[in-house]
Each structure stands twice: as C-alpha cells, then as structure tokens.
Amino acid sequence: MNNENSTPVLSTTAIDEWIDRRVAIVTSKGCVLAIHAQDAQNQTPSKVSTKHGTPTIFVLERAPLNDDAIAFRVEGSHKYLTVVMYGDEERNRVADVLASHPTLLPELIPCVVNFTAGTATKETNFEGAGFNYNPMTAQVTNSPNNLQVFQLEPTGRTNMFGVKTLFGTYWRHQHWKSQISQSDHCMGDEQFYFRIDNEDEDEEDEESEDEEDEDESDDEDDEDEEDEESE
C-alpha cells in the first residue's frame, strides 16, 4: 500500500537519537505492549498483547541496509516485533515474483500468495476498508527482515509516533482484542508513545540518595563528637 500524502518519516539524524534506547511502548489509550516473560525466552512466535500494567521493554536497533528505519528487539532475547504484509498491491507483487520462476507450478502460486500476504478489509467491513486484523508477533531472527523493520512518523507530540511498515501500513491498537494489528492510515489508534526506560538514571538517583544519607550520617557523628568535647 502506498500513502503518497503521508507525513515524512524521521530522518537518519533523528533516528540516531533513538538507537539503543530502551523503551516501553504505550498506546493512545494508555495500554502498554507486552509479551509474557516465558514466551520471550522460547523460539516460537509470541503474540504481542496490550494491557494496563507492567510493559515489556524493547531495545531500538538500526535496521540493516536502511538508515532511516529501526527494529524493535524484546530486551533479553533475539525476538523482534513482526507484522504481516497485506493488501492487493503486495499480493500482486508476490504473484509476479512467483510467476517469474518457470519451475513453480502455476496452480501453487495462489497458495503461496495467500501464505505470504494477507488481505485488506473491504468497504463492507464494520470499520471500512484498509484494515488487517492479523496480530503482531515477536519472532526470533539473527537479522531483522522487512517484516520487522519500521519507520517513525512524527505526530507533533513529543515521543509519540505513527509506526510505519516498509509496505506503507501502520501499527494499529485493536483495543477490543488487546492486540496490535494494522491499518492504511495514521490516526489516534495508530499513534504510540515511546516511554524511555530510565533504569540507569534511577540507579544514579539511588546512588546520589545513598551518598546524601552518608553525608547526613557523618554530620550527625561530627555533631555528637562536638557535644561530647563540650561536656
């Protein structure tokens, strides 16, 4: 799907500020993206859910061969957030590639297309056309592929973005299913806040508080010694 009138995505320079950041991802309705801790450690695909509560932390990595795109790795694992590609344009592109291989039986092409690319909803859908309800997953890979690489589209609000696939679609919070799916536009449900994880800063604050406590304790000891000398 092509969105010719969409907002420009973050530049390579702007993306640089996010590389290696640890973030929690929050939907416009205040839910966080989460994966069950045990699921994050196995080799099978994990469904990404949305909920109120403790978030999963994602590490933002630069996408291979694409300086203005990023991948989201589940912290402590080799799993990356993964979507399906969908829509008539993508399905036709897959079919054209398959048709160029003379050794592939023609009758198999529709099966491969259906396996590779999903379909978009039609106008008769209760929300209208352009949606795909296949849920986002987290899947193991050594190097993120095109289904695991995304661009960030600014929304005008600090640290809030539309997350755009390389196929022109957007992450979408399908809140009644507590999952992330996709749509062909970027509005409220397609906007996500990146809450930077401040673990390092918290540790520094704790160290600072400990030092202050030690200083106060030293001052109290000095006062006690002065009182004893005075007596």
MIDOSE-1310 file (N, C-alpha, C; in nm, 2 decimals, decimal comma, always signed):
residues 231
mnne	+0,08/-0,12/+0,00/+0,00/+0,00/+0,00/+0,09/+0,12/+0,00; +0,05/+0,22/-0,08/+0,13/+0,35/-0,09/+0,05/+0,46/-0,03; +0,11/+0,54/+0,06/+0,04/+0,66/+0,12/+0,12/+0,78/+0,07; +0,08/+0,83/-0,05/+0,16/+0,94/-0,11/+0,15/+1,07/-0,03
nstp	+0,04/+1,09/+0,05/+0,02/+1,21/+0,12/+0,06/+1,20/+0,27; +0,13/+1,10/+0,30/+0,16/+1,08/+0,44/+0,27/+1,18/+0,49; +0,28/+1,19/+0,62/+0,38/+1,28/+0,68/+0,52/+1,22/+0,66; +0,62/+1,30/+0,63/+0,76/+1,25/+0,62/+0,80/+1,18/+0,75
vlst	+0,88/+1,07/+0,73/+0,92/+0,99/+0,84/+1,05/+1,06/+0,90; +1,09/+1,01/+1,02/+1,21/+1,07/+1,09/+1,33/+1,05/+1,00; +1,42/+1,14/+0,99/+1,54/+1,14/+0,92/+1,64/+1,05/+0,99; +1,74/+1,01/+0,91/+1,85/+0,93/+0,97/+1,91/+1,00/+1,10
taid	+1,93/+1,13/+1,09/+1,98/+1,20/+1,20/+1,89/+1,19/+1,33; +1,76/+1,21/+1,30/+1,67/+1,20/+1,41/+1,66/+1,06/+1,47; +1,67/+0,96/+1,38/+1,67/+0,82/+1,42/+1,79/+0,79/+1,51; +1,90/+0,85/+1,48/+2,02/+0,83/+1,56/+2,00/+0,84/+1,71
ewid	+1,91/+0,94/+1,75/+1,88/+0,97/+1,89/+1,81/+0,85/+1,96; +1,75/+0,76/+1,88/+1,67/+0,65/+1,94/+1,74/+0,52/+1,94; +1,85/+0,51/+1,86/+1,92/+0,38/+1,85/+1,98/+0,34/+1,99; +1,96/+0,22/+2,03/+2,00/+0,16/+2,16/+1,92/+0,21/+2,28
rrva	+1,81/+0,29/+2,25/+1,72/+0,33/+2,36/+1,64/+0,21/+2,40; +1,61/+0,20/+2,53/+1,52/+0,10/+2,59/+1,39/+0,17/+2,62; +1,28/+0,12/+2,56/+1,16/+0,19/+2,57/+1,04/+0,10/+2,60; +0,94/+0,15/+2,67/+0,81/+0,09/+2,68/+0,72/+0,16/+2,58
ivts	+0,64/+0,08/+2,51/+0,55/+0,14/+2,40/+0,41/+0,15/+2,46; +0,35/+0,27/+2,45/+0,22/+0,29/+2,51/+0,13/+0,34/+2,40; +0,01/+0,28/+2,40/-0,09/+0,31/+2,30/-0,16/+0,45/+2,34; -0,24/+0,50/+2,25/-0,31/+0,63/+2,27/-0,42/+0,61/+2,38
kgcv	-0,45/+0,49/+2,42/-0,55/+0,46/+2,52/-0,48/+0,43/+2,65; -0,35/+0,44/+2,66/-0,28/+0,42/+2,78/-0,24/+0,28/+2,81; -0,26/+0,19/+2,72/-0,22/+0,05/+2,74/-0,07/+0,03/+2,69; +0,00/-0,07/+2,75/+0,14/-0,09/+2,71/+0,15/-0,22/+2,63
laih	+0,25/-0,23/+2,54/+0,27/-0,36/+2,47/+0,35/-0,45/+2,56; +0,30/-0,58/+2,56/+0,36/-0,67/+2,65/+0,37/-0,81/+2,59; +0,47/-0,89/+2,63/+0,49/-1,03/+2,59/+0,51/-1,10/+2,72; +0,45/-1,22/+2,73/+0,47/-1,30/+2,85/+0,62/-1,33/+2,87
aqda	+0,67/-1,31/+2,99/+0,82/-1,33/+3,01/+0,87/-1,47/+2,96; +0,79/-1,57/+2,99/+0,83/-1,71/+2,94/+0,83/-1,71/+2,79; +0,74/-1,65/+2,72/+0,73/-1,65/+2,58/+0,85/-1,58/+2,52; +0,90/-1,48/+2,58/+1,01/-1,41/+2,53/+1,14/-1,49/+2,52
qnqt	+1,14/-1,60/+2,60/+1,27/-1,68/+2,60/+1,26/-1,80/+2,51; +1,15/-1,84/+2,46/+1,14/-1,95/+2,37/+1,16/-1,92/+2,23; +1,16/-2,02/+2,14/+1,19/-2,00/+2,00/+1,07/-1,98/+1,91; +0,95/-2,00/+1,97/+0,83/-1,99/+1,89/+0,78/-1,85/+1,89
pskv	+0,70/-1,81/+1,78/+0,65/-1,67/+1,78/+0,56/-1,64/+1,90; +0,57/-1,52/+1,95/+0,50/-1,48/+2,07/+0,40/-1,37/+2,02; +0,27/-1,38/+2,07/+0,17/-1,28/+2,04/+0,20/-1,16/+2,13; +0,19/-1,04/+2,07/+0,21/-0,92/+2,14/+0,07/-0,87/+2,19
stkh	+0,05/-0,85/+2,32/-0,07/-0,81/+2,37/-0,06/-0,66/+2,42; -0,18/-0,60/+2,44/-0,18/-0,47/+2,51/-0,26/-0,48/+2,64; -0,21/-0,41/+2,74/-0,27/-0,42/+2,87/-0,24/-0,30/+2,95; -0,30/-0,29/+3,07/-0,26/-0,19/+3,17/-0,18/-0,27/+3,27
gtpt	-0,06/-0,22/+3,30/+0,03/-0,29/+3,39/+0,17/-0,28/+3,35; +0,25/-0,38/+3,38/+0,40/-0,38/+3,35/+0,42/-0,40/+3,21; +0,50/-0,32/+3,14/+0,53/-0,33/+3,00/+0,65/-0,42/+2,97; +0,65/-0,47/+2,85/+0,78/-0,53/+2,80/+0,87/-0,42/+2,75
ifvl	+1,00/-0,43/+2,78/+1,09/-0,33/+2,74/+1,15/-0,37/+2,60; +1,16/-0,28/+2,51/+1,21/-0,31/+2,37/+1,33/-0,22/+2,35; +1,43/-0,28/+2,29/+1,56/-0,21/+2,25/+1,55/-0,17/+2,11; +1,57/-0,04/+2,08/+1,55/+0,00/+1,94/+1,69/-0,01/+1,87
erap	+1,69/-0,08/+1,76/+1,81/-0,11/+1,68/+1,80/-0,05/+1,54; +1,91/-0,01/+1,49/+1,91/+0,04/+1,35/+1,88/-0,08/+1,25; +1,80/-0,05/+1,15/+1,76/-0,16/+1,06/+1,87/-0,19/+0,96; +1,90/-0,31/+0,93/+2,00/-0,35/+0,83/+1,97/-0,28/+0,70
lndd	+2,07/-0,22/+0,64/+2,05/-0,16/+0,50/+1,95/-0,05/+0,49; +1,91/+0,00/+0,60/+1,81/+0,11/+0,59/+1,83/+0,21/+0,71; +1,90/+0,31/+0,68/+1,94/+0,40/+0,79/+1,83/+0,48/+0,86; +1,72/+0,50/+0,79/+1,61/+0,57/+0,84/+1,50/+0,48/+0,90
aiaf	+1,53/+0,36/+0,93/+1,44/+0,27/+0,98/+1,50/+0,20/+1,11; +1,41/+0,14/+1,19/+1,45/+0,07/+1,31/+1,38/-0,06/+1,33; +1,44/-0,14/+1,42/+1,37/-0,27/+1,45/+1,36/-0,27/+1,61; +1,26/-0,34/+1,66/+1,23/-0,34/+1,80/+1,26/-0,48/+1,85
rveg	+1,37/-0,49/+1,93/+1,40/-0,62/+1,99/+1,35/-0,63/+2,13; +1,29/-0,75/+2,16/+1,25/-0,77/+2,30/+1,37/-0,78/+2,39; +1,38/-0,70/+2,49/+1,50/-0,70/+2,57/+1,53/-0,83/+2,63; +1,66/-0,87/+2,62/+1,70/-1,00/+2,68/+1,67/-1,12/+2,59
shky	+1,64/-1,09/+2,46/+1,61/-1,20/+2,37/+1,65/-1,17/+2,23; +1,63/-1,26/+2,13/+1,66/-1,23/+1,99/+1,53/-1,22/+1,92; +1,42/-1,19/+1,99/+1,29/-1,17/+1,92/+1,26/-1,03/+1,88; +1,21/-1,01/+1,76/+1,18/-0,88/+1,71/+1,03/-0,87/+1,68
ltvv	+0,97/-0,75/+1,70/+0,83/-0,72/+1,66/+0,82/-0,75/+1,51; +0,71/-0,82/+1,48/+0,69/-0,87/+1,34/+0,55/-0,85/+1,30; +0,53/-0,80/+1,18/+0,39/-0,79/+1,12/+0,38/-0,87/+0,99; +0,26/-0,88/+0,94/+0,24/-0,94/+0,81/+0,23/-0,83/+0,70
mygd	+0,26/-0,86/+0,58/+0,23/-0,76/+0,48/+0,10/-0,80/+0,42; +0,02/-0,70/+0,37/-0,11/-0,73/+0,32/-0,15/-0,63/+0,22; -0,26/-0,66/+0,15/-0,32/-0,57/+0,05/-0,30/-0,62/-0,09; -0,39/-0,57/-0,18/-0,38/-0,62/-0,32/-0,25/-0,59/-0,39
eern	-0,19/-0,47/-0,36/-0,07/-0,44/-0,42/+0,04/-0,53/-0,39; +0,05/-0,57/-0,26/+0,16/-0,66/-0,21/+0,13/-0,80/-0,26; +0,01/-0,84/-0,27/-0,03/-0,97/-0,31/+0,01/-0,99/-0,46; -0,02/-0,88/-0,54/+0,01/-0,88/-0,68/+0,16/-0,89/-0,70
rvad	+0,23/-0,82/-0,62/+0,38/-0,81/-0,63/+0,44/-0,95/-0,61; +0,39/-1,02/-0,50/+0,43/-1,16/-0,47/+0,40/-1,25/-0,59; +0,28/-1,24/-0,64/+0,24/-1,32/-0,75/+0,33/-1,30/-0,87; +0,37/-1,18/-0,90/+0,45/-1,15/-1,02/+0,59/-1,22/-1,00
vlas	+0,64/-1,21/-0,88/+0,77/-1,27/-0,85/+0,76/-1,42/-0,87; +0,66/-1,48/-0,81/+0,64/-1,62/-0,82/+0,63/-1,67/-0,97; +0,55/-1,59/-1,04/+0,53/-1,62/-1,18/+0,65/-1,62/-1,27; +0,75/-1,55/-1,22/+0,88/-1,54/-1,30/+0,97/-1,66/-1,28
hptl	+0,92/-1,76/-1,19/+1,00/-1,88/-1,17/+0,93/-1,99/-1,25; +0,99/-2,03/-1,37/+0,93/-2,13/-1,45/+0,91/-2,27/-1,39; +0,99/-2,30/-1,29/+0,98/-2,43/-1,22/+0,87/-2,44/-1,12; +0,81/-2,33/-1,09/+0,70/-2,33/-0,99/+0,57/-2,36/-1,06
lpel	+0,49/-2,46/-1,02/+0,37/-2,49/-1,09/+0,27/-2,37/-1,07; +0,20/-2,33/-1,18/+0,11/-2,22/-1,17/+0,00/-2,23/-1,07; -0,05/-2,36/-1,05/-0,16/-2,38/-0,96/-0,12/-2,36/-0,81; +0,02/-2,36/-0,79/+0,06/-2,34/-0,65/+0,08/-2,19/-0,61
ipcv	+0,08/-2,10/-0,71/+0,10/-1,96/-0,69/+0,00/-1,90/-0,59; -0,13/-1,92/-0,61/-0,23/-1,86/-0,52/-0,21/-1,91/-0,38; -0,17/-2,04/-0,36/-0,15/-2,09/-0,22/-0,03/-2,01/-0,16; +0,08/-1,99/-0,23/+0,19/-1,92/-0,18/+0,16/-1,78/-0,15
vnft	+0,08/-1,72/-0,24/+0,04/-1,58/-0,22/-0,04/-1,56/-0,09; -0,13/-1,65/-0,07/-0,22/-1,65/+0,05/-0,14/-1,67/+0,18; -0,04/-1,75/+0,17/+0,05/-1,78/+0,28/+0,14/-1,66/+0,31; +0,18/-1,59/+0,21/+0,28/-1,48/+0,22/+0,22/-1,35/+0,26
agta	+0,11/-1,31/+0,20/+0,05/-1,18/+0,21/-0,10/-1,19/+0,25; -0,14/-1,11/+0,35/-0,28/-1,11/+0,39/-0,36/-1,02/+0,30; -0,49/-1,01/+0,34/-0,59/-0,93/+0,26/-0,63/-0,81/+0,35; -0,67/-0,71/+0,28/-0,72/-0,59/+0,35/-0,87/-0,60/+0,36
tket	-0,93/-0,54/+0,46/-1,08/-0,54/+0,47/-1,14/-0,46/+0,36; -1,26/-0,49/+0,33/-1,34/-0,42/+0,22/-1,43/-0,32/+0,28; -1,49/-0,24/+0,20/-1,58/-0,14/+0,24/-1,70/-0,19/+0,33; -1,73/-0,32/+0,31/-1,84/-0,38/+0,38/-1,80/-0,41/+0,53
nfeg	-1,67/-0,40/+0,56/-1,63/-0,43/+0,70/-1,69/-0,32/+0,79; -1,71/-0,36/+0,91/-1,78/-0,26/+1,01/-1,69/-0,14/+1,03; -1,56/-0,14/+1,01/-1,47/-0,03/+1,02/-1,44/+0,04/+0,88; -1,48/-0,03/+0,78/-1,44/+0,02/+0,65/-1,33/-0,06/+0,59
agfn	-1,27/-0,01/+0,48/-1,16/-0,08/+0,41/-1,03/-0,04/+0,46; -0,93/-0,13/+0,43/-0,79/-0,09/+0,46/-0,73/-0,15/+0,58; -0,80/-0,23/+0,66/-0,75/-0,29/+0,78/-0,71/-0,43/+0,76; -0,62/-0,48/+0,85/-0,58/-0,62/+0,85/-0,57/-0,66/+1,00
ynpm	-0,64/-0,76/+1,04/-0,66/-0,79/+1,18/-0,56/-0,91/+1,23; -0,47/-0,94/+1,14/-0,37/-1,04/+1,19/-0,29/-0,97/+1,30; -0,27/-1,04/+1,42/-0,20/-0,98/+1,53/-0,05/-0,97/+1,51; +0,01/-0,87/+1,56/+0,16/-0,86/+1,57/+0,21/-0,97/+1,66
taqv	+0,33/-1,02/+1,62/+0,40/-1,12/+1,70/+0,54/-1,07/+1,72; +0,61/-1,15/+1,80/+0,76/-1,13/+1,82/+0,82/-1,26/+1,78; +0,92/-1,25/+1,68/+0,97/-1,37/+1,63/+1,13/-1,36/+1,63; +1,19/-1,48/+1,65/+1,33/-1,49/+1,66/+1,40/-1,47/+1,52
tnsp	+1,50/-1,40/+1,52/+1,58/-1,38/+1,39/+1,72/-1,33/+1,43; +1,82/-1,37/+1,35/+1,95/-1,32/+1,37/+1,97/-1,17/+1,31; +1,89/-1,14/+1,21/+1,90/-1,01/+1,15/+1,76/-0,97/+1,10; +1,70/-0,86/+1,15/+1,56/-0,83/+1,11/+1,54/-0,82/+0,96
nnlq	+1,42/-0,88/+0,92/+1,38/-0,87/+0,78/+1,28/-0,76/+0,76; +1,23/-0,75/+0,64/+1,14/-0,64/+0,60/+1,01/-0,64/+0,68; +0,97/-0,75/+0,74/+0,85/-0,76/+0,82/+0,88/-0,71/+0,96; +1,01/-0,68/+0,99/+1,05/-0,65/+1,13/+1,12/-0,51/+1,13
vfql	+1,10/-0,44/+1,02/+1,17/-0,31/+1,01/+1,07/-0,20/+0,99; +1,08/-0,09/+1,06/+0,98/+0,02/+1,06/+1,04/+0,16/+1,06; +0,95/+0,25/+1,01/+0,99/+0,39/+1,01/+0,90/+0,46/+1,11; +0,95/+0,57/+1,16/+0,87/+0,65/+1,26/+0,82/+0,78/+1,20
eptg	+0,69/+0,80/+1,21/+0,63/+0,92/+1,15/+0,58/+1,01/+1,27; +0,64/+1,13/+1,27/+0,61/+1,22/+1,38/+0,46/+1,26/+1,39; +0,41/+1,28/+1,51/+0,27/+1,32/+1,52/+0,25/+1,46/+1,57; +0,36/+1,53/+1,60/+0,35/+1,66/+1,65/+0,36/+1,66/+1,80
rtnm	+0,35/+1,55/+1,87/+0,36/+1,54/+2,01/+0,50/+1,47/+2,05; +0,56/+1,51/+2,15/+0,69/+1,46/+2,19/+0,69/+1,31/+2,22; +0,78/+1,24/+2,15/+0,80/+1,10/+2,17/+0,68/+1,01/+2,13; +0,59/+1,07/+2,05/+0,47/+0,99/+2,00/+0,48/+0,99/+1,85
fgvk	+0,46/+0,86/+1,80/+0,48/+0,84/+1,66/+0,38/+0,75/+1,60; +0,36/+0,76/+1,47/+0,30/+0,65/+1,39/+0,41/+0,56/+1,35; +0,39/+0,43/+1,36/+0,50/+0,33/+1,33/+0,46/+0,27/+1,19; +0,54/+0,30/+1,09/+0,50/+0,27/+0,96/+0,59/+0,15/+0,91
tlfg	+0,52/+0,06/+0,84/+0,59/-0,06/+0,78/+0,65/-0,01/+0,65; +0,74/-0,10/+0,60/+0,80/-0,07/+0,47/+0,70/-0,08/+0,35; +0,58/-0,13/+0,39/+0,48/-0,15/+0,28/+0,37/-0,04/+0,29; +0,40/+0,06/+0,37/+0,31/+0,17/+0,38/+0,19/+0,16/+0,47
tywr	+0,19/+0,06/+0,55/+0,08/+0,05/+0,65/+0,13/+0,09/+0,79; +0,04/+0,09/+0,89/+0,08/+0,14/+1,02/+0,03/+0,04/+1,13; +0,11/+0,04/+1,23/+0,07/-0,04/+1,35/-0,06/+0,03/+1,40; -0,15/-0,06/+1,45/-0,28/-0,01/+1,50/-0,32/-0,08/+1,62
hqhw	-0,36/-0,01/+1,73/-0,41/-0,07/+1,85/-0,55/-0,12/+1,83; -0,57/-0,24/+1,82/-0,70/-0,30/+1,81/-0,75/-0,33/+1,95; -0,80/-0,23/+2,01/-0,82/-0,23/+2,16/-0,92/-0,33/+2,21; -1,02/-0,36/+2,13/-1,12/-0,46/+2,17/-1,07/-0,60/+2,17
ksqi	-0,96/-0,62/+2,10/-0,89/-0,75/+2,10/-0,76/-0,75/+2,19; -0,72/-0,64/+2,24/-0,60/-0,62/+2,32/-0,48/-0,67/+2,24; -0,47/-0,63/+2,11/-0,36/-0,67/+2,03/-0,32/-0,55/+1,93; -0,21/-0,57/+1,86/-0,17/-0,47/+1,76/-0,19/-0,54/+1,63
sqsd	-0,26/-0,47/+1,54/-0,28/-0,51/+1,40/-0,24/-0,40/+1,31; -0,30/-0,38/+1,20/-0,25/-0,28/+1,10/-0,37/-0,21/+1,03; -0,34/-0,08/+0,99/-0,43/-0,01/+0,90/-0,36/+0,07/+0,80; -0,43/+0,13/+0,71/-0,36/+0,20/+0,60/-0,36/+0,35/+0,63
hcmg	-0,39/+0,40/+0,75/-0,38/+0,54/+0,78/-0,32/+0,56/+0,92; -0,29/+0,68/+0,95/-0,23/+0,71/+1,08/-0,32/+0,81/+1,16; -0,40/+0,76/+1,25/-0,49/+0,85/+1,33/-0,46/+0,81/+1,48; -0,57/+0,83/+1,56/-0,55/+0,81/+1,70/-0,50/+0,67/+1,74
deqf	-0,57/+0,56/+1,69/-0,53/+0,43/+1,73/-0,40/+0,38/+1,67; -0,35/+0,46/+1,58/-0,22/+0,43/+1,51/-0,10/+0,51/+1,57; -0,12/+0,58/+1,68/-0,02/+0,66/+1,74/+0,03/+0,60/+1,87; +0,16/+0,59/+1,89/+0,22/+0,53/+2,01/+0,32/+0,62/+2,07
yfri	+0,32/+0,62/+2,21/+0,41/+0,69/+2,28/+0,53/+0,60/+2,33; +0,65/+0,65/+2,30/+0,77/+0,58/+2,34/+0,82/+0,63/+2,48; +0,79/+0,55/+2,58/+0,84/+0,59/+2,72/+0,97/+0,54/+2,74; +1,07/+0,63/+2,75/+1,21/+0,59/+2,77/+1,23/+0,53/+2,90
dned	+1,29/+0,41/+2,91/+1,32/+0,34/+3,03/+1,44/+0,41/+3,10; +1,42/+0,45/+3,22/+1,52/+0,53/+3,29/+1,59/+0,45/+3,40; +1,61/+0,33/+3,38/+1,67/+0,24/+3,48/+1,81/+0,30/+3,52; +1,89/+0,34/+3,42/+2,02/+0,39/+3,46/+2,01/+0,52/+3,54
edee	+1,92/+0,61/+3,50/+1,90/+0,73/+3,58/+1,85/+0,70/+3,72; +1,76/+0,60/+3,73/+1,71/+0,56/+3,86/+1,83/+0,51/+3,95; +1,92/+0,43/+3,89/+2,03/+0,38/+3,97/+2,12/+0,50/+4,02; +2,14/+0,60/+3,93/+2,22/+0,72/+3,96/+2,15/+0,79/+4,08
dees	+2,02/+0,80/+4,07/+1,94/+0,87/+4,17/+1,96/+0,80/+4,31; +1,95/+0,67/+4,30/+1,97/+0,59/+4,43/+2,10/+0,61/+4,49; +2,21/+0,61/+4,40/+2,34/+0,63/+4,45/+2,36/+0,77/+4,51; +2,29/+0,87/+4,44/+2,30/+1,00/+4,50/+2,23/+1,01/+4,63
edee	+2,12/+0,94/+4,65/+2,05/+0,94/+4,78/+2,13/+0,87/+4,88; +2,20/+0,76/+4,85/+2,29/+0,69/+4,94/+2,40/+0,78/+4,99; +2,46/+0,86/+4,89/+2,57/+0,95/+4,93/+2,52/+1,06/+5,02; +2,39/+1,11/+4,99/+2,34/+1,21/+5,08/+2,31/+1,16/+5,22
dede	+2,26/+1,04/+5,23/+2,24/+0,97/+5,36/+2,37/+0,96/+5,44; +2,48/+0,92/+5,36/+2,61/+0,90/+5,43/+2,66/+1,04/+5,48; +2,64/+1,14/+5,40/+2,68/+1,28/+5,44/+2,61/+1,32/+5,56; +2,48/+1,30/+5,57/+2,40/+1,34/+5,68/+2,44/+1,26/+5,81
sdde	+2,48/+1,13/+5,79/+2,52/+1,05/+5,90/+2,65/+1,10/+5,95; +2,75/+1,14/+5,86/+2,87/+1,19/+5,90/+2,86/+1,32/+5,98; +2,76/+1,41/+5,93/+2,74/+1,54/+6,00/+2,69/+1,51/+6,14; +2,60/+1,41/+6,16/+2,54/+1,38/+6,29/+2,65/+1,33/+6,38
dded	+2,75/+1,25/+6,33/+2,86/+1,20/+6,41/+2,95/+1,31/+6,45; +2,97/+1,41/+6,36/+3,06/+1,52/+6,40/+2,99/+1,60/+6,51; +2,86/+1,62/+6,50/+2,79/+1,70/+6,60/+2,79/+1,63/+6,74; +2,78/+1,49/+6,73/+2,79/+1,42/+6,86/+2,93/+1,43/+6,92
eede	+3,03/+1,43/+6,84/+3,17/+1,44/+6,89/+3,19/+1,58/+6,95; +3,13/+1,68/+6,89/+3,15/+1,82/+6,94/+3,08/+1,83/+7,07; +2,96/+1,77/+7,08/+2,88/+1,78/+7,21/+2,96/+1,71/+7,32; +3,02/+1,59/+7,29/+3,10/+1,52/+7,40/+3,22/+1,61/+7,44
ese	+3,29/+1,67/+7,35/+3,40/+1,76/+7,38/+3,36/+1,87/+7,47; +3,24/+1,93/+7,43/+3,19/+2,04/+7,51/+3,16/+2,00/+7,65; +3,10/+1,88/+7,67/+3,07/+1,84/+7,81/+3,20/+1,81/+7,89
